[in-house]
Amino acid sequence: MLEFLNNIIPNIMNKLPAFWTAVIETFIMLGVVGIVSLFFGTIFGVIMVVTKRDAILENRTVNFILGKVIDFLRSIPFIILIFALTQVTRAIVGTSIGIRGAIFPLIVGSVPFVARQIESALS
């Protein structure tokens, strides 16, 4: 089996410990970003639903501003968002590379998508 894997994926097999480290780091980022995005996305999605016209807490100003911010953030390609948030990420986290440096831009990029999904589900 090991010989078969060495023939098919030799580059991965040569660096197997680094590969598993990268897989674990990916799952860490996925978990942290998923939980935080779900939390804030749910809050913003619920705010969007309850502040729309003829809703429980109708507030057109809050709904309009939050809707425009969400739409703006959703329209930015992620690679540009990472570059644009480099200095902010360094100020908040202390670095802009590695797991710690990737989590903040991932959260900023994913919260608007979750907020729209929650809004659509509740509407």
Disulfide bonds with the S-S distance in Angstrom:
none
